[in-house]
Amino acid sequence: MTFPAALKNAALDAITFTHASLHTDYPGTTGTNEVTGGAPAYARKAITVNAASGGSRLLNAGVTFDVPACTVKWIGFWNSSTFLFGVPNGGATPKNFMALPSNDTIYAAGHGWSDTQKVVAFGVPPTGVTEGSTIFVRDAATDTIKLALTSGGAAIDLTAVASFGCILAAITEQVYAGQGTHSLTSLTFAWVD
């Protein structure tokens, strides 16, 4: 079913974004694992998101965070002090998928991933995969992959399918050996039919 742009825009505009945050691991539904410390100290950044147009909203202007030695894995979004959701660092487009436990395969049409690439599942993933944990692609074909806990490792034994709405996305884990800065330069919140 395809929804009219006016409906998509209204739904997207109903979400109030005030701040962005950085996270060293999956933020869950509460914003846990937020970066802390550093000199200058890490702090959430105020953001402005433009009004929706054509079923998407864009970040009005980029922001730069001060970060201590850490690994940034997730970006979080807030409405004042209320955590809304997190997305994997790197700006990857999430993919819908089907888990096929009979042969431990993931079907995601035209996924574009390659062997050893890091991905995460969020929503309720198939049994064998932990929500928000970094996993690795293996046996990549045009529309299918298998998943591994380590790069080049054995395929995860998928014993049950994922819940409706669970998605996979690539993740870029940005490692900072010492004090540095992390920039969020662009972002698109989009309604996908």
LUMLUMMAR-673817 format. One line per 2 residues: number of its first residue (from 1); for each residue x, y, z of N, C-alpha, C, O, CB. Coordinates in steps of 0.02 Angstrom, whole numbers, plus 32768, in hexadecimal, padded with zeros to 4 digits. Atoms other than C-alpha are relative to their C-alpha. Glycine has a CB too. Layout:
REM LUMLUMMAR-673817
NUM	X/Y/Z/X/Y/Z/X/Y/Z/X/Y/Z/X/Y/Z ~ ...
This chain:
REM LUMLUMMAR-673817
1	802A/7FC6/8000/8000/8000/8000/802C/803E/8000/805C/8041/8027/7FD0/8000/803C ~ 7FDB/7FC1/8003/8043/80AC/7FD3/7FD5/8037/801F/7F9B/8040/800D/8014/8011/7FB7
3	8024/7FCA/7FDE/8011/813D/8043/800D/8042/7FDC/8044/804C/7FC1/8015/8004/804A ~ 7FF6/7FBF/801F/7FF7/81EE/8000/8036/8029/8025/803D/8023/8061/7FBE/8027/7FFD
5	7FCA/7FD7/7FE3/8087/8269/801C/7FE7/802B/803A/800A/8035/806B/801F/802C/7FCA ~ 801B/7FD4/7FCB/8016/82DA/8085/7FFB/7FDA/8043/8009/7FF6/8078/7FBC/801C/7FEC
7	8005/8028/7FC3/7FF8/824C/8101/8045/7FF1/801C/8050/7FF7/8059/7FDB/7FBE/7FF2 ~ 7FBC/800C/7FEA/80B1/821F/8108/801D/803E/8022/803B/803A/8057/802D/7FEB/7FC4
9	7FE5/7FC2/7FE4/80DF/82D5/8125/7FE2/8010/8044/8006/8023/8072/7FF3/803A/7FD0 ~ 8021/7FF2/7FC0/805E/82EA/81B0/801B/7FD3/8037/8026/7FEA/806F/7FB4/7FF7/7FF9
11	7FE6/802F/7FCE/809C/824E/8209/8047/8013/8015/8057/8012/8050/7FFE/7FB8/7FE5 ~ 7FBB/7FEE/7FF1/8152/8283/81FD/8004/8042/8027/802D/8049/8054/8029/8006/7FC0
13	7FFF/7FBF/7FDE/812D/8336/8234/7FE5/7FFB/8048/7FF1/8028/8070/7FD7/8032/7FD9 ~ 801A/8008/7FBC/80D5/82F3/82D0/8037/7FED/8031/802B/7FEE/806E/7FC9/7FCA/8000
15	7FC8/8012/7FD5/817F/82BC/8314/802B/803E/800D/8041/805E/7FDE/802C/7FC6/7FE1 ~ 7FD7/7FC7/7FEE/81DE/8343/8373/8046/7FE9/8012/804F/7FC5/8043/7FE0/8027/803A
17	7FBA/800E/7FF3/829B/8333/836A/8021/803E/801E/801C/8074/8001/8025/7FE9/7FBF ~ 7FDD/7FC6/7FE3/8300/83A4/83DE/804B/7FF5/8007/8072/8025/8004/7FE3/800F/8044
19	7FBA/800E/7FF4/83A7/834C/83FB/8016/7FBF/7FDE/7FED/7F93/7FD0/800E/7FFC/804B ~ 7FE1/803E/8017/841D/82C9/83B5/8035/7FEC/8032/8051/8016/8055/8020/8009/7FB8
21	7FCE/801A/7FD1/8492/825A/841A/8029/7FCA/7FDE/8016/7FB0/7FAA/7FDE/7FE5/803F ~ 7FD5/8036/8018/851E/81DD/83FF/8001/7FC8/8033/7FFD/7FD5/8070/8048/801A/7FF3
23	8003/8039/7FD4/8521/812D/8446/8036/7FCE/7FEE/8045/7FC2/7FB4/7FBB/7FDF/7FFD ~ 7FCA/8030/8009/85AA/80AC/845F/7FE6/7FB9/7FF3/800D/7F8D/7FE1/802D/8000/803C
25	8020/8040/800D/8530/801B/844F/7FB6/800E/7FF5/7FA0/8047/7FF9/800C/7FCC/803B ~ 8047/7FF9/800E/8479/7FFC/842A/7FDD/8028/8036/7FE2/8017/8071/7FE0/7FBA/7FF8
27	8022/7FD6/7FCE/8410/8084/8480/7FBE/7FE5/8019/7FA1/8001/8048/7FF6/8044/7FE5 ~ 8040/801C/7FEB/8375/8016/8490/7FC8/8033/7FF8/7FC8/805B/7FCA/8004/7FE9/8049
29	803A/7FD3/8002/82D4/8074/84B4/8006/803A/8031/7FD8/8063/8036/7FC0/7FD9/800E ~ 7FF8/7FCC/7FCD/831A/80E5/853C/803B/802E/7FF5/8042/8060/8019/8007/7FE0/8043
31	7FC6/7FD6/800D/83BA/812F/84F3/803D/7FEC/8029/8068/8016/8035/7FEF/8047/800F ~ 7FC6/8017/7FDA/8435/80C5/8557/803F/8002/7FD5/803D/800D/7F99/7FF4/7FB9/801B
33	7FBE/8004/8020/84EF/80B8/852D/8014/8042/7FDE/803A/8041/7FAE/8000/7FC9/7FCC ~ 7FED/7FBF/801C/84FE/8173/8509/8049/800F/8012/805F/7FFF/8049/7FD1/8038/801A
35	7FBB/7FED/7FF5/85B0/81B3/84F8/8003/802F/803C/7FD6/8057/8047/801E/8023/7FC0 ~ 7FF5/7FD3/7FC8/85F4/820B/8593/804A/8013/8003/8074/7FF0/7FE6/7FE9/7FE0/8044
37	7FBB/7FED/7FF2/8692/8267/85C6/8021/8028/7FC8/8000/803F/7F99/8028/7FC4/800D ~ 7FD8/7FDB/8030/871D/82BA/8565/800F/8046/8016/7FEF/8060/8045/7FDD/8002/7FBE
39	7FEF/7FBA/7FF4/876D/8365/8567/8015/801F/7FBE/804C/8011/7FA5/803A/8006/8036 ~ 8041/7FEA/7FE6/8716/83C3/8520/7FCF/7FC6/8005/7FD3/7F95/7FE0/7FE4/8037/7FD3
41	802E/8036/7FEF/8688/835A/8564/7FCC/7FF6/7FC9/7FB5/8025/7FA9/7FDD/800F/8041 ~ 8037/8012/802D/860C/82FE/84F6/7FBF/801E/801B/7FB4/8020/8058/7FFA/7FB3/7FF9
43	8044/7FE9/7FEE/855C/8349/84F6/7FD2/7FF3/7FC5/7FE7/7FF5/7F8B/7FFF/804C/8014 ~ 8032/8004/8035/84BC/832A/8495/7FFE/8042/7FDB/800F/8076/7FF7/7FB9/7FEF/801D
45	8004/7FC4/8029/84A2/83A5/8409/7FB9/800F/7FEC/7F93/7FE3/7FD8/802C/7FF9/7FC2 ~ 8041/7FEA/8018/8407/840A/83E1/7FFF/7FFB/7FB4/8030/800C/7F93/7FF0/8048/8018
47	8007/8005/8049/83C7/83E8/8331/7FBD/801E/7FEB/7F8E/8024/8012/8005/7FB7/7FE9 ~ 803E/7FEA/801F/8344/842F/82BE/7FF5/7FD5/7FC2/8022/7FCC/7F99/8002/804D/7FEE
49	8012/802A/803A/82EB/83C1/8240/7FCB/8025/7FD9/7F99/803C/7FF5/7FE6/7FB9/8017 ~ 802F/7FDB/802B/8292/8412/81AD/7FBB/7FDE/7FFE/7FB5/7FA3/800F/801C/8006/7FB9
51	8043/801B/800A/81D8/83FA/818D/8002/7FCB/7FC9/802C/7FCE/7F9B/7FCD/8038/7FEE ~ 8002/8037/8031/81AC/835E/812A/7FEA/8018/7FBC/7FC0/8045/7FB5/7FD1/7FC9/8019
53	8012/7FF2/8045/81A2/8365/806E/800C/7FC0/7FD9/8042/7FA3/7FDD/8029/803C/7FE2 ~ 7FF8/803C/8029/8185/82D3/7FF8/800B/7FC1/8029/8028/7F91/800F/8039/8009/7FD1
55	7FFA/803B/7FD6/817F/8258/8089/8042/7FFA/8024/8054/7FC3/803A/7FF5/7FC4/7FD7 ~ 7FC2/8002/7FD9/8225/8287/80DA/800F/8043/8021/7FF6/8077/800C/803A/7FEB/7FD2
57	7FE9/7FC5/7FDC/8273/8302/8153/804C/7FFF/8002/806A/7FCA/800B/7FE3/8003/8048 ~ 7FB7/7FFA/8003/8326/8341/814A/801A/8026/803C/7FF9/8054/8055/8016/8021/7FC0
59	7FDD/7FDA/7FCD/839F/837B/81D0/800F/8045/7FE3/802B/804A/7FAC/8041/7FDC/8017 ~ 7FF7/7FBC/8018/83A6/8439/81C0/804A/8012/7FFA/805F/802F/7FC8/7FDC/8031/802D
61	7FB9/7FEF/8000/845F/844B/81ED/8026/7FCA/8027/800B/7FAF/8057/800D/8047/801E ~ 7FD8/8031/7FDF/84E9/83D5/8220/8016/8016/8046/8016/8051/8055/803C/7FEF/7FD7
63	7FE6/7FF3/7FBE/852D/83C8/82D1/8040/7FD8/800A/8049/7FA3/7FEC/7FCC/7FF0/8038 ~ 7FC2/8023/7FF0/85D7/8396/8317/8004/7FF5/804A/7FFB/8023/8072/803E/8028/7FE7
65	7FFB/8014/7FBB/85EE/8339/83BA/8049/7FFA/8014/8072/7FE3/7FEC/7FDA/7FBE/800D ~ 7FBF/8011/7FE3/8689/8335/8428/7FFA/7FBA/801D/7FC8/7FAB/803E/8016/8034/8038
67	8003/8044/7FE7/86B1/827F/8451/8043/7FED/8020/8078/8001/8007/7FEE/7FCF/7FC8 ~ 7FC3/801B/7FE2/872E/822A/84C5/8015/7FC2/7FD9/7FF5/7FB0/7FA7/7FF5/7FF0/804B
69	7FED/8040/801E/878A/818A/8497/7FC5/7FD0/800A/7FB2/7FC2/8043/8042/7FE3/8021 ~ 803A/802D/7FFE/86F9/8115/846D/7FF1/7FE8/7FBA/8014/7FFA/7F8A/7FC2/8024/801F
71	8018/8016/8041/869E/80BE/83DF/7FB8/8017/7FFA/7F8D/8002/8021/8007/7FB3/7FF6 ~ 8044/7FE9/800C/8604/8116/839B/7FDF/7FCF/7FD0/7FF6/7FC4/7F98/7FFF/8049/7FE3
73	8024/8031/8028/8586/8097/835A/7FBA/8016/7FEC/7FA2/8004/7FB7/7FFC/7FBF/8025 ~ 8046/7FED/800B/84DA/80E8/8364/7FF7/804B/8009/801B/806B/802F/7FD1/7FDA/8030
75	8016/7FBB/7FF9/848A/8194/8351/7FBA/7FFE/801E/7F8F/7FD9/8006/8001/8028/7FBB ~ 8041/7FFE/7FE0/83F7/81BB/83C4/7FDC/8042/7FF3/7FFC/8075/7FE5/8008/7FF5/804B
77	8029/7FC4/800B/8369/8237/83B1/7FCF/8008/8039/7FB3/7FD8/8052/7FD9/7FFC/7FBC ~ 8025/7FEE/7FC4/830B/828F/843B/7FCD/8036/7FF3/7FD6/805F/7FC6/8030/8016/8037
79	802F/7FC9/7FFB/8274/82FD/845B/8009/8018/8048/7FEC/7FFC/8077/7FB3/7FEB/7FEF ~ 7FED/7FE7/7FBF/82B8/8362/84ED/8024/7FC8/8025/8059/7FB1/800F/7FC2/801A/8028
81	7FDE/8035/7FDA/82E3/82DE/8571/7FE2/7FBA/7FF1/7FF4/7F8A/8012/7FFB/800E/804A ~ 801E/8040/8012/827B/8253/851F/8023/7FE2/7FC3/8025/8000/7F8E/7FB4/8009/7FF2
83	7FDE/8022/8036/82DC/81D8/84B6/7FCD/7FE7/7FCE/7F9C/7FC7/7FE2/802C/7FC6/801A ~ 802E/8015/8035/8285/81B7/840F/8016/7FBE/7FE1/7FF0/7F8D/7FE1/7FFA/8035/7FCA
85	7FE6/803D/8020/82F2/8136/83B6/8049/800B/7FEE/8062/8043/7FEF/7FD7/7FEC/7FC2 ~ 7FBC/7FFD/8017/83A1/810E/837B/8007/7FE0/7FBB/7FDE/7FB5/7FA8/8030/7FDE/8031
87	7FF0/801D/8042/83EB/80E6/82D0/804A/7FEF/7FFF/8072/8010/8020/7FED/8032/7FC6 ~ 7FB9/8012/8004/848F/8090/82A5/8028/8039/7FE1/8012/805A/7FB2/8009/7FC1/7FD6
89	7FD4/7FCE/801C/851F/8107/8285/8012/7FEE/7FB8/801B/7FB3/7FA8/8040/8008/802B ~ 7FEB/800C/8045/854B/811A/81CE/7FCC/8011/7FCC/7FDC/8013/7F91/8013/7FBA/7FF8
91	8033/7FE9/802E/84A7/8150/8180/7FE6/7FCC/7FCF/7FCD/7FDE/7F9A/801C/8037/7FD9 ~ 8018/8035/802E/8478/80A8/8134/7FB4/7FFE/7FFE/7F93/800C/8030/801B/7FBD/8016
93	8048/8009/8008/83CA/808B/80F1/7FEC/7FBC/801B/8006/7F89/8005/7FEB/8007/7FB5 ~ 8017/8040/7FE5/8371/8005/8158/7FDD/7FD6/7FCA/7FBF/7FF1/7F9C/7FD1/800B/803B
95	801E/802F/8030/8335/7F6B/80FA/7FCF/7FD2/8024/7FDE/7FB7/8059/8037/7FD6/7FDC ~ 802E/8034/7FE8/829C/7F00/8118/801D/7FBD/7FEA/8040/7FB9/7FB7/7FB7/800B/7FE3
97	7FE5/8041/8011/82C5/7E48/8116/7FD3/7FC8/8019/7FA6/7FD4/8042/8047/7FF7/801D ~ 8021/803D/7FE7/8284/7D98/812F/8037/7FD0/8016/8067/7FC5/7FF1/7FD0/7FE0/7FCA
99	7FD1/8034/7FEA/82E2/7D17/8196/7FE4/7FBC/7FEC/7FA9/7FAE/7FF5/800B/8004/804D ~ 8013/8043/8015/82DE/7C66/8152/8026/7FCD/802B/805C/7FB7/8018/800F/7FF5/7FB3
101	7FDD/802D/7FD2/830C/7BF5/81E6/8012/7FBC/7FE3/8042/7F9D/7FFA/7FD7/7FF6/803D ~ 7FF2/8043/801C/8308/7B57/817B/8047/7FFB/7FE4/8064/7FC5/7FE4/7FCE/7FF0/7FCA
103	7FBB/8001/8019/83B0/7B89/812E/802A/803A/801A/805E/804B/7FFD/7FFF/8001/7FB4 ~ 7FDB/7FCA/7FDF/83E8/7C1A/81A0/800F/803A/7FD2/8044/805A/7FD7/8041/7FE5/801D
105	7FF6/7FCB/8032/83D3/7C97/8112/7FD2/803B/800D/7F9A/8034/8026/7FF3/7FE4/7FB9 ~ 8027/7FC2/7FFD/8397/7D4B/8112/7FF1/8015/7FB8/801F/801A/7F8F/8026/8038/8027
107	8014/7FE6/8042/8335/7D86/8079/7FF2/804A/8007/7FC5/805E/802C/7FC2/7FDA/7FE3 ~ 800A/7FB7/8002/8343/7E42/805A/800E/8016/7FB8/8047/801D/7FA4/8030/8026/8034
109	7FFA/7FF1/8048/8321/7E72/7FA5/8030/8039/7FF2/802A/806F/800E/7FBB/8011/7FE3 ~ 7FD1/7FCC/8016/83B2/7ED1/7F56/8025/8022/8039/8030/805E/8035/7FDD/8033/7FD8
111	7FE3/7FE3/7FC4/8407/7EEC/7FFE/8041/8027/7FF4/804B/805B/8015/800F/7FCA/8032 ~ 7FC3/7FDC/800F/84B0/7F22/7FB6/8039/7FF5/8031/806C/8017/802C/7FF2/8048/7FFD
113	7FCA/800D/7FCF/8518/7EDB/8046/8031/7FCD/7FE5/8022/7FA8/7FB7/7FE2/7FE7/8042 ~ 7FCC/802F/8014/85B9/7E78/8035/801A/7FDB/803D/8011/7FF0/8075/8039/8025/7FDB
115	7FE5/8029/7FCA/860F/7DF2/809B/802D/802A/802E/8052/8055/8017/8028/7FC5/7FE3 ~ 7FDD/7FE0/7FC8/865B/7E2F/8141/7FE6/8046/8011/7FFF/8064/8041/804A/8005/7FEF
117	801D/7FBF/7FEF/85F3/7ED0/8140/7FDB/7FFB/8042/7FBA/7FC8/8050/7FD1/8019/7FC7 ~ 8022/7FFE/7FBF/85B0/7F01/81EB/7FB9/8019/7FF7/7FAC/804A/7FD4/8026/802D/8032
119	8046/7FED/8001/84F3/7F09/8201/7FE3/7FF7/8046/8001/7FD7/8071/7FD8/7FD5/7FCC ~ 8025/8008/7FC1/8476/7F14/8291/7FB7/7FF4/7FEF/7F9E/8009/7FBB/8008/803E/802E
121	8048/800B/8006/83C3/7ED9/82A7/7FDF/8024/803A/7FF6/8020/8073/7FEE/7FB4/8000 ~ 8027/7FE3/7FCA/8345/7F3E/8308/7FB7/7FF9/7FF3/7FA1/7FF6/7FB9/8012/8049/800B
123	8042/801E/7FFE/8293/7F16/8333/800C/7FBF/8024/803F/7FB8/8047/7FDF/7FF7/7FB7 ~ 7FF3/8041/7FE2/8281/7E63/836E/801F/7FD3/7FCB/7FFC/7FBC/7F9D/7FBD/7FE0/801E
125	7FDD/8025/8035/8305/7E04/8309/7FF1/7FB5/8003/7FD3/7F9D/8033/804B/800C/8005 ~ 8009/8048/7FFF/8303/7D4D/82DA/8027/7FE2/803B/805B/7FFD/804F/8017/7FE0/7FBE
127	7FDD/8021/7FC9/8334/7CD7/8368/8046/7FEC/7FE8/804E/7FCE/7FB3/7FD8/7FC2/8019 ~ 7FB9/800A/8012/83F2/7CCA/8367/8024/8041/7FF7/8062/8043/7FF9/8005/7FD6/7FC1
129	7FE4/7FBD/8009/840C/7D84/834B/7FE9/802C/803A/7FAE/802A/804C/7FEB/801F/7FBA ~ 8010/7FD3/7FC9/8413/7E04/83D9/7FF2/8046/7FE4/801A/8061/7FBE/8039/8003/8034
131	8013/7FBE/8019/83B9/7EA9/83B7/8037/8032/800E/8050/8037/8046/7FBF/8017/801F ~ 7FD0/7FC9/7FF9/8433/7F38/8398/8049/7FEC/8001/8074/8017/7FFF/7FF2/8024/803C
133	7FBA/8016/7FFF/84D1/7ECD/839D/801C/7FFE/7FBA/7FF9/7FEC/7F8A/8006/7FBB/8022 ~ 7FDF/8003/8041/854D/7EDA/8310/800B/7FB7/7FEB/8026/7F8F/8011/8043/8026/8001
135	7FF7/8042/801E/854C/7E40/82A1/801E/8009/7FBB/8022/8042/7FA2/7FBD/7FD8/7FFD ~ 7FDC/7FFB/803F/85A3/7E19/81FE/7FDC/7FDA/7FC8/7FBF/7FA5/7FD4/8047/7FE5/8008
137	801C/8020/803B/8566/7DEF/814F/8030/7FC9/7FE8/806D/7FD2/7FE9/7FF3/8034/7FC7 ~ 7FDA/8034/8021/85A0/7D4C/8101/7FD4/7FE2/7FC9/7F96/7FE9/7FCB/8018/7FC9/8033
139	8024/8021/8037/856E/7CEB/8064/7FD0/802F/7FDC/7F98/801C/7FCB/7FD9/7FC4/801B ~ 802B/7FCE/8020/852A/7D8A/8014/7FF3/7FEE/7FB7/8021/7FDF/7F91/8021/8045/8004
141	8016/8007/8045/84C7/7D73/7F73/7FD3/803C/7FF2/7FC9/8066/801F/7FDA/7FBB/7FF3 ~ 8028/7FC5/8013/8457/7DF0/7F18/7FC9/8010/8032/7FC1/8049/8046/7FE2/7FF6/7FBC
143	803A/7FF5/7FD5/83C0/7DD8/7F89/8004/7FDC/8043/7FD6/7FE2/806C/7FC2/7FEB/7FDD ~ 7FFB/8027/7FC2/83FF/7D69/8017/8044/8009/8020/8076/8019/8000/7FF3/7FB6/7FF2
145	7FC2/8002/7FD9/8482/7D64/80A0/7FF7/7FCD/8038/7FC0/7FB6/8045/8012/8048/801D ~ 8001/8021/7FBF/84AF/7D00/8138/8022/8030/8030/8045/805F/801A/8023/7FB9/7FFE
147	7FE3/7FD5/7FCD/84E5/7D50/81DC/8030/7FD9/802B/8027/7F9D/8036/7FC9/8020/802B ~ 7FCF/801F/7FD4/857A/7D2C/824C/800F/802F/803B/8009/806C/8035/8042/7FEF/7FD9
149	7FEF/7FD7/7FC5/85AE/7D67/82FA/8044/8020/7FF9/8051/8053/8019/7FFE/7FD5/803F ~ 7FBE/7FE4/800C/8660/7D86/82BD/800D/8004/7FB5/7FED/7FE0/7F8F/8037/7FD6/8023
151	7FEF/7FFA/8046/86AB/7DBA/8218/801C/7FBE/7FE5/804F/7FA6/7FFE/8033/8039/7FF5 ~ 7FEB/8040/801C/86BA/7D1B/81B0/7FED/7FC4/802A/8000/7F8C/801A/8049/8000/7FF6
153	8013/8037/7FD3/866E/7CB4/823E/7FC9/7FD5/7FE4/7FAF/7FE1/7FAD/7FEA/801C/8042 ~ 8035/802E/8013/85EF/7C29/8235/7FBD/8024/7FFD/7FB1/8054/8021/7FFB/7FC5/8032
155	8043/7FE3/8006/853E/7C53/81FF/7FD9/7FF5/8041/7FDC/7FC0/805F/7FD9/7FE0/7FC4 ~ 802A/8005/7FC5/84C8/7C77/828F/7FC6/7FD0/7FF2/7FA7/7FD3/7FBD/7FE5/8047/8015
157	8038/802F/8005/8449/7BED/82AB/7FC0/8026/8010/7FB2/8035/804B/8009/7FC3/8031 ~ 803F/7FDC/7FF7/83A3/7C48/8292/7FCA/7FCD/8010/7FB9/7FA4/7FE6/7FEE/802A/7FC1
159	8031/8033/7FEC/8321/7BE6/82F3/7FB8/8018/7FFE/7F8A/7FF1/8007/8010/7FE8/8045 ~ 8044/7FE4/8007/828B/7C5B/82DD/8005/803F/7FD7/803A/805E/7FD3/7FDF/800E/8046
161	8001/7FC5/802A/8257/7CE9/826B/7FFE/8040/802A/7FF1/803D/8066/7FC3/7FFE/7FD1 ~ 8003/7FBF/7FDF/8260/7DA2/8296/7FB7/8017/8005/7F8C/7FFE/7FE1/802A/8035/7FDB
163	8043/7FE3/7FFB/81C7/7E05/82CD/7FF5/802E/7FC4/8024/8045/7FA4/7FF7/8027/8042 ~ 8012/7FD0/8035/816B/7E70/824E/801E/8043/8013/8017/8059/804C/7FB3/8004/7FF6
165	7FE4/7FBE/7FF4/81C5/7F16/823F/8049/8000/8015/8067/8036/801A/7FD9/8022/8034 ~ 7FB8/8003/7FF1/8273/7ED9/8270/8026/8011/7FC0/8013/7FFB/7F8A/8014/7FB9/801C
167	7FDA/7FEB/803B/82F4/7F26/81FC/804B/7FF3/800B/8062/7FEF/8044/7FF4/804A/7FEF ~ 7FB7/8005/7FFF/83AC/7F0F/81D1/801C/8040/7FE1/7FFF/805C/7FB3/8018/7FC1/7FD8
169	7FDF/7FC6/801D/8422/7F9F/81AF/804C/7FF8/8009/8063/7FDA/8039/7FE7/8042/8021 ~ 7FB7/7FFE/7FF8/84DC/7FB5/8191/8010/802F/8039/7FEA/805D/8047/8023/8016/7FBD
171	7FEA/7FD4/7FCA/853B/8005/8220/804A/8010/7FF6/8071/7FE4/7FE2/7FF4/7FDE/8046 ~ 7FBB/7FEB/8003/85DD/8068/8220/8016/800F/8047/7FFE/803F/8065/800A/803D/7FD1
173	7FE7/7FF5/7FBC/8638/805A/82C6/803D/802E/7FFB/8072/8019/7FE3/8012/7FBC/8023 ~ 7FCA/7FCF/8004/86A4/80F7/82D5/8029/7FFE/8040/8010/8010/8076/7FE4/8047/7FF4
175	7FD4/8007/7FC6/8737/80D7/834A/802A/803F/8009/804A/8057/7FDA/802E/7FC2/7FF8 ~ 7FD7/7FC6/7FEE/8789/816B/83A2/8033/7FE9/8034/8020/7FD6/806B/7FD4/803B/801D
177	7FCB/8016/7FD3/8831/813E/83F0/800D/8034/8037/8026/8024/806D/8041/7FF3/7FD9 ~ 7FF9/7FC9/7FD0/8834/81E7/844A/7FCA/8033/7FF4/7F9C/8027/7FCB/8046/8021/7FFA
179	8031/7FCB/8007/87D0/8287/8459/7FF9/8013/7FB6/802B/8019/7F93/8013/803E/802A ~ 800B/7FED/8046/8780/82B7/83B3/7FBC/8020/7FF8/7F9C/8034/8029/8006/7FC4/7FD3
181	8042/7FE5/800E/86E4/82F8/835E/7FDC/7FD1/7FD0/7FFB/7FB0/7FA6/8005/8048/7FE1 ~ 802A/802A/802A/8655/829C/830C/7FCA/802C/7FE2/7FA6/804E/8007/7FE1/7FC3/8028
183	8030/7FD4/8022/85E9/82F5/828B/7FC3/7FDA/7FE6/7FC9/7FA3/7FCB/8021/8025/7FC7 ~ 803F/8017/801E/8534/82D7/825C/7FF0/8036/7FCD/7FD5/806B/7FDE/7FC5/7FF6/8035
185	8005/7FCC/8033/8530/8334/81B6/7FBF/8001/7FDA/7FA9/8035/7FC3/8038/7FF8/7FD0 ~ 8040/8002/8023/848F/82F9/8167/7FD8/7FC5/801B/7FF3/7F96/8037/8009/7FFA/7FB3
187	802B/8035/7FE7/83FA/828E/8192/7FBC/8008/7FDE/7FA3/8040/7FD8/7FFA/8002/804D ~ 8043/8000/801D/8356/825F/813F/7FD4/7FD0/8026/7FE3/7F94/802A/8003/7FEE/7FB5
189	8033/802B/7FE3/82C0/821D/819D/7FCC/7FF6/7FCA/7FAC/8027/7FB4/7FE1/801F/8043 ~ 802E/800C/8038/8254/81CA/8119/7FCC/7FCC/8010/7FD9/7F9D/8035/8027/7FEB/7FC2
191	8036/8031/7FFD/81B0/816F/810F/800B/7FD1/7FC5/800D/7FE8/7F8C/7FB8/8022/7FFE ~ 7FF7/8031/8036/81CB/80CF/80AC/7FC2/7FD4/7FFD/7FB0/7FB4/802E/8040/7FD6/800C
193	803C/802B/8009/8131/8076/8066/8014/7FB8/7FFF/7FE9/7F8C/7FF8/7FDA/8013/7FBF
